[in-house]
Amino acid sequence: MIVKNPKFEISAVSPKQYPTKNLPEVVLAGKSNVRKIFFYKYINK
């Protein structure tokens, strides 16, 4: 997959907050936050 023009849309904690747009979803899971934080910072340049 090639990601072009990534954009952080929302961090939702309840279904009412889910985006209504038909957007692709990405899930970041793992034990360490280091790589997840790097990815988050990368898409929010």
MMTF fields as JSON, N, C-alpha, C and O atoms, coordinates in Angstrom:
{
  "mmtfVersion": "1.0.0",
  "mmtfProducer": "UNKNOWN",
  "numBonds": 179,
  "numAtoms": 180,
  "numGroups": 45,
  "numChains": 1,
  "numModels": 1,
  "chainsPerModel": [1],
  "groupsPerChain": [45],
  "chainIdList": ["A"],
  "bondAtomList": [4, 2, 8, 6, 12, 10, 16, 14, 20, 18, 24, 22, 28, 26, 32, 30, 36, 34, 40, 38, 44, 42, 48, 46, 52, 50, 56, 54, 60, 58, 64, 62, 68, 66, 72, 70, 76, 74, 80, 78, 84, 82, 88, 86, 92, 90, 96, 94, 100, 98, 104, 102, 108, 106, 112, 110, 116, 114, 120, 118, 124, 122, 128, 126, 132, 130, 136, 134, 140, 138, 144, 142, 148, 146, 152, 150, 156, 154, 160, 158, 164, 162, 168, 166, 172, 170, 176, 174],
  "bondOrderList": [1, 1, 1, 1, 1, 1, 1, 1, 1, 1, 1, 1, 1, 1, 1, 1, 1, 1, 1, 1, 1, 1, 1, 1, 1, 1, 1, 1, 1, 1, 1, 1, 1, 1, 1, 1, 1, 1, 1, 1, 1, 1, 1, 1],
  "groupList": [{"groupName": "MET", "atomNameList": ["N", "CA", "C", "O"], "elementList": ["N", "C", "C", "O"], "formalChargeList": [0, 0, 0, 0], "bondAtomList": [1, 0, 2, 1, 3, 2], "bondOrderList": [1, 1, 2], "singleLetterCode": "M", "chemCompType": "L-PEPTIDE LINKING"}, {"groupName": "ILE", "atomNameList": ["N", "CA", "C", "O"], "elementList": ["N", "C", "C", "O"], "formalChargeList": [0, 0, 0, 0], "bondAtomList": [1, 0, 2, 1, 3, 2], "bondOrderList": [1, 1, 2], "singleLetterCode": "I", "chemCompType": "L-PEPTIDE LINKING"}, {"groupName": "VAL", "atomNameList": ["N", "CA", "C", "O"], "elementList": ["N", "C", "C", "O"], "formalChargeList": [0, 0, 0, 0], "bondAtomList": [1, 0, 2, 1, 3, 2], "bondOrderList": [1, 1, 2], "singleLetterCode": "V", "chemCompType": "L-PEPTIDE LINKING"}, {"groupName": "LYS", "atomNameList": ["N", "CA", "C", "O"], "elementList": ["N", "C", "C", "O"], "formalChargeList": [0, 0, 0, 0], "bondAtomList": [1, 0, 2, 1, 3, 2], "bondOrderList": [1, 1, 2], "singleLetterCode": "K", "chemCompType": "L-PEPTIDE LINKING"}, {"groupName": "ASN", "atomNameList": ["N", "CA", "C", "O"], "elementList": ["N", "C", "C", "O"], "formalChargeList": [0, 0, 0, 0], "bondAtomList": [1, 0, 2, 1, 3, 2], "bondOrderList": [1, 1, 2], "singleLetterCode": "N", "chemCompType": "L-PEPTIDE LINKING"}, {"groupName": "PRO", "atomNameList": ["N", "CA", "C", "O"], "elementList": ["N", "C", "C", "O"], "formalChargeList": [0, 0, 0, 0], "bondAtomList": [1, 0, 2, 1, 3, 2], "bondOrderList": [1, 1, 2], "singleLetterCode": "P", "chemCompType": "L-PEPTIDE LINKING"}, {"groupName": "PHE", "atomNameList": ["N", "CA", "C", "O"], "elementList": ["N", "C", "C", "O"], "formalChargeList": [0, 0, 0, 0], "bondAtomList": [1, 0, 2, 1, 3, 2], "bondOrderList": [1, 1, 2], "singleLetterCode": "F", "chemCompType": "L-PEPTIDE LINKING"}, {"groupName": "GLU", "atomNameList": ["N", "CA", "C", "O"], "elementList": ["N", "C", "C", "O"], "formalChargeList": [0, 0, 0, 0], "bondAtomList": [1, 0, 2, 1, 3, 2], "bondOrderList": [1, 1, 2], "singleLetterCode": "E", "chemCompType": "L-PEPTIDE LINKING"}, {"groupName": "SER", "atomNameList": ["N", "CA", "C", "O"], "elementList": ["N", "C", "C", "O"], "formalChargeList": [0, 0, 0, 0], "bondAtomList": [1, 0, 2, 1, 3, 2], "bondOrderList": [1, 1, 2], "singleLetterCode": "S", "chemCompType": "L-PEPTIDE LINKING"}, {"groupName": "ALA", "atomNameList": ["N", "CA", "C", "O"], "elementList": ["N", "C", "C", "O"], "formalChargeList": [0, 0, 0, 0], "bondAtomList": [1, 0, 2, 1, 3, 2], "bondOrderList": [1, 1, 2], "singleLetterCode": "A", "chemCompType": "L-PEPTIDE LINKING"}, {"groupName": "GLN", "atomNameList": ["N", "CA", "C", "O"], "elementList": ["N", "C", "C", "O"], "formalChargeList": [0, 0, 0, 0], "bondAtomList": [1, 0, 2, 1, 3, 2], "bondOrderList": [1, 1, 2], "singleLetterCode": "Q", "chemCompType": "L-PEPTIDE LINKING"}, {"groupName": "TYR", "atomNameList": ["N", "CA", "C", "O"], "elementList": ["N", "C", "C", "O"], "formalChargeList": [0, 0, 0, 0], "bondAtomList": [1, 0, 2, 1, 3, 2], "bondOrderList": [1, 1, 2], "singleLetterCode": "Y", "chemCompType": "L-PEPTIDE LINKING"}, {"groupName": "THR", "atomNameList": ["N", "CA", "C", "O"], "elementList": ["N", "C", "C", "O"], "formalChargeList": [0, 0, 0, 0], "bondAtomList": [1, 0, 2, 1, 3, 2], "bondOrderList": [1, 1, 2], "singleLetterCode": "T", "chemCompType": "L-PEPTIDE LINKING"}, {"groupName": "LEU", "atomNameList": ["N", "CA", "C", "O"], "elementList": ["N", "C", "C", "O"], "formalChargeList": [0, 0, 0, 0], "bondAtomList": [1, 0, 2, 1, 3, 2], "bondOrderList": [1, 1, 2], "singleLetterCode": "L", "chemCompType": "L-PEPTIDE LINKING"}, {"groupName": "GLY", "atomNameList": ["N", "CA", "C", "O"], "elementList": ["N", "C", "C", "O"], "formalChargeList": [0, 0, 0, 0], "bondAtomList": [1, 0, 2, 1, 3, 2], "bondOrderList": [1, 1, 2], "singleLetterCode": "G", "chemCompType": "PEPTIDE LINKING"}, {"groupName": "ARG", "atomNameList": ["N", "CA", "C", "O"], "elementList": ["N", "C", "C", "O"], "formalChargeList": [0, 0, 0, 0], "bondAtomList": [1, 0, 2, 1, 3, 2], "bondOrderList": [1, 1, 2], "singleLetterCode": "R", "chemCompType": "L-PEPTIDE LINKING"}],
  "groupTypeList": [0, 1, 2, 3, 4, 5, 3, 6, 7, 1, 8, 9, 2, 8, 5, 3, 10, 11, 5, 12, 3, 4, 13, 5, 7, 2, 2, 13, 9, 14, 3, 8, 4, 2, 15, 3, 1, 6, 6, 11, 3, 11, 1, 4, 3],
  "groupIdList": [1, 2, 3, 4, 5, 6, 7, 8, 9, 10, 11, 12, 13, 14, 15, 16, 17, 18, 19, 20, 21, 22, 23, 24, 25, 26, 27, 28, 29, 30, 31, 32, 33, 34, 35, 36, 37, 38, 39, 40, 41, 42, 43, 44, 45],
  "secStructList": [7, 7, 7, 7, 1, 7, 7, 7, 7, 7, 7, 7, 1, 1, 4, 4, 4, 1, 7, 7, 1, 7, 7, 7, 7, 7, 7, 7, 7, 7, 1, 7, 2, 2, 2, 2, 2, 2, 2, 2, 2, 2, 2, 6, 7],
  "xCoordList": [0.848, 0.0, 0.898, 1.887, 0.545, 1.233, 0.271, -0.817, 0.685, -0.161, 0.244, 1.403, -0.704, -0.449, -1.359, -2.555, -0.812, -1.573, -2.358, -3.573, -1.683, -2.404, -2.88, -2.254, -3.987, -4.556, -5.225, -6.003, -4.911, -5.569, -6.971, -7.134, -7.963, -9.352, -9.913, -10.396, -9.856, -10.425, -9.966, -9.659, -9.929, -9.726, -11.03, -11.335, -11.788, -13.13, -13.141, -12.463, -13.913, -14.058, -15.477, -15.733, -16.39, -17.764, -18.315, -17.851, -19.297, -19.85, -20.384, -20.376, -20.841, -21.355, -20.265, -20.554, -19.003, -17.886, -17.278, -16.391, -17.729, -17.147, -17.351, -18.395, -16.367, -16.518, -17.668, -17.897, -18.376, -19.49, -19.026, -19.758, -17.824, -17.286, -16.897, -16.56, -16.946, -16.549, -15.042, -14.578, -14.273, -12.816, -12.211, -12.797, -11.031, -10.341, -9.917, -9.68, -9.822, -9.459, -8.104, -7.747, -7.352, -6.061, -6.078, -6.471, -5.656, -5.591, -4.128, -3.401, -3.712, -2.356, -2.433, -3.071, -1.783, -1.804, -0.395, 0.406, -0.102, 1.21, 1.526, 0.845, 2.577, 2.957, 3.616, 3.299, 4.528, 5.283, 4.636, 4.178, 4.6, 4.049, 5.04, 4.652, 6.304, 7.332, 6.998, 6.982, 6.741, 6.455, 5.101, 4.947, 4.133, 2.821, 2.91, 2.292, 3.668, 3.83, 4.58, 4.239, 5.608, 6.34, 5.393, 5.435, 4.545, 3.597, 2.623, 2.352, 2.104, 1.171, 1.825, 1.217, 3.072, 3.782, 4.05, 4.0, 4.331, 4.613, 3.391, 3.535, 2.208, 1.022, 0.513, -0.345, 1.022, 0.581, 1.656, 1.72, 2.498, 3.553, 2.955, 3.689],
  "yCoordList": [-1.165, 0.0, 1.233, 1.295, 2.201, 3.479, 4.534, 4.736, 5.192, 6.209, 7.57, 7.971, 8.272, 9.62, 10.588, 10.331, 11.689, 12.739, 12.216, 12.405, 11.559, 11.077, 12.24, 13.3, 12.029, 13.065, 12.399, 11.457, 12.9, 12.394, 12.984, 14.205, 12.14, 12.607, 12.771, 13.848, 11.711, 11.785, 10.58, 9.519, 10.765, 9.661, 9.521, 10.338, 8.5, 8.348, 7.318, 6.294, 7.597, 6.656, 6.115, 5.21, 6.657, 6.141, 6.194, 6.994, 5.352, 5.319, 6.671, 6.936, 7.517, 8.839, 9.701, 10.602, 9.419, 10.212, 9.669, 10.306, 8.524, 7.932, 8.869, 9.512, 8.954, 9.808, 9.318, 8.115, 10.241, 9.872, 9.722, 9.189, 10.183, 10.05, 8.601, 7.867, 8.201, 6.847, 6.84, 6.947, 6.713, 6.766, 5.408, 4.613, 5.125, 3.896, 3.985, 5.079, 2.861, 2.851, 2.204, 1.253, 2.726, 2.169, 1.931, 2.806, 0.76, 0.43, 0.233, -0.508, 0.904, 0.744, -0.032, 0.405, -1.171, -1.989, -2.454, -2.675, -2.6, -3.094, -2.764, -1.966, -3.397, -3.236, -1.884, -1.213, -1.49, -0.254, 0.908, 0.748, 2.063, 3.244, 3.919, 4.796, 3.534, 4.223, 4.255, 5.329, 3.133, 3.09, 3.704, 4.327, 3.539, 4.139, 5.661, 6.345, 6.188, 7.641, 8.169, 9.233, 7.44, 7.846, 7.94, 8.914, 6.936, 6.941, 8.115, 8.804, 8.339, 9.438, 10.781, 11.625, 10.977, 12.219, 12.348, 13.447, 11.232, 11.242, 11.718, 12.503, 11.256, 11.644, 13.031, 13.588, 13.585, 14.914, 15.977, 16.926, 15.824, 16.809, 18.148, 19.104],
  "zCoordList": [0.0, 0.0, 0.0, 0.73, -0.818, -0.846, -0.308, -0.848, 0.751, 1.377, 0.841, 0.953, 0.264, -0.244, 0.482, 0.621, 0.944, 1.629, 2.832, 2.901, 3.785, 4.961, 5.823, 5.859, 6.512, 7.367, 8.566, 8.415, 9.757, 10.959, 10.991, 10.979, 11.032, 10.998, 12.407, 12.755, 13.228, 14.576, 15.393, 14.849, 16.686, 17.608, 18.378, 19.248, 18.064, 18.62, 19.742, 19.665, 20.778, 21.882, 21.999, 22.794, 21.221, 21.221, 19.795, 18.983, 19.487, 18.138, 17.651, 16.448, 18.555, 18.156, 17.529, 16.742, 17.882, 17.388, 16.091, 15.522, 15.62, 14.415, 13.23, 13.123, 12.342, 11.153, 10.281, 10.161, 9.684, 8.803, 7.36, 6.525, 7.064, 5.715, 5.462, 6.391, 4.213, 3.833, 3.612, 2.477, 4.7, 4.648, 4.936, 5.671, 4.361, 4.753, 6.214, 6.725, 6.88, 8.297, 8.498, 7.802, 9.455, 9.826, 11.325, 12.097, 11.728, 13.147, 13.515, 12.854, 14.572, 15.077, 16.384, 17.342, 16.413, 17.625, 17.929, 17.021, 19.183, 19.563, 21.002, 21.646, 21.492, 22.891, 23.152, 24.134, 22.275, 22.48, 21.734, 20.603, 22.361, 21.705, 20.77, 19.999, 20.819, 20.05, 18.555, 17.954, 17.97, 16.527, 16.193, 15.142, 17.061, 16.813, 16.859, 16.042, 17.801, 17.895, 16.683, 16.166, 16.213, 15.021, 13.826, 13.075, 13.649, 12.534, 12.659, 11.676, 13.853, 14.082, 13.751, 13.094, 14.21, 13.906, 12.414, 11.862, 11.766, 10.325, 9.53, 8.593, 9.889, 9.114, 9.505, 8.819, 10.579, 11.014, 10.847, 11.629, 9.834, 9.574, 9.217, 8.965]
}
